[in-house]
Amino acid sequence: MTANRFATRLNSFASRPQAEWPDLVGKPSMLQMAARAAKVAGLTDLDLNFPDHVEEKPAEMAQKLGDLGFSINGFAMRYYSNPAFKLGAFTNPDAGVRREAIDLTKAGIDAAREAGANLMTLWLGQDGFDYAFQADYATLWQHEIDGIREVAAHDPDCLISLEYKPNEPRSYSLMPDAATTLLAIREIGLPNLGVTLDFAHVLYADEQPAFAAALVARHSKLLGVHLNDGYAKRDDGLMVGAVHTLQTIELLRQIRRDGYAGAIYFDTFPDMTGLDPVHECDVNIATVKRMLRVVDRLERDNRLSTAIDRQDAVASQAIIQEAMLGPDS
């Protein structure tokens, strides 16, 4: 894992706009939010939403972000431009709407490549259903597979990462968990496909984050890690380690062992309650660095691997608490 690459959700930096732009009318621009994000020490990368954040030619935009000290980690698709997408993008019952969503995604991939990035994240939260007898499930699944396959084949050198989530905005998502997402990737069978794990999504899919990461590494490849936290009921977007500290450390240990080479991306929501986004991101980075030091200590402690081999929960908990909190005297 590349410990010194940290990326963030750019829209977080629209939080408390009056503190940064007292004369602002309307919403801040992408570059305004990026300039604010540049105040975070140690933040190296940005992820951009498409088409929302692409306000000019991608290469020129990338140059301006570079002048602020940022690389572009990747793009993420957003399907808000057509209200019809609420009933599905790749799974919409209207073939014309499905085609629009696929073509929009291809344009997003092209824009990412023009900006110098080779990662496109697909969160297909609008592809699903809300009622029994609303849809034919085999048809929905086929549309989803066909759509993902077509966009992944559009540029084989661009990595396409599927970010799963159990629900929201749809009551039931077609990509709700690690197993279903891996099943789709296996069925599509293209080598540039992989998975993005969002910590809060994994929690309320009732999964253990490190176990989900291990399955992804075994059956596909991990292309993105979105850190945040929550109470496993919804996508809370809380600060890293605020609730599930041990599970976050275990996930970091797992992805390091599996050779994850991407950025750590903070998908948190300081804008939901008006937190200072610069300070919030500073603390997230510091938290992950501390957690990685705990991982270093655990990896040097042969007692932990012995306890895990025995599945000795008491011994492993004692070792982890000592690594985190220090000896008891």
Disulfide bonds with the S-S distance in Angstrom:
none
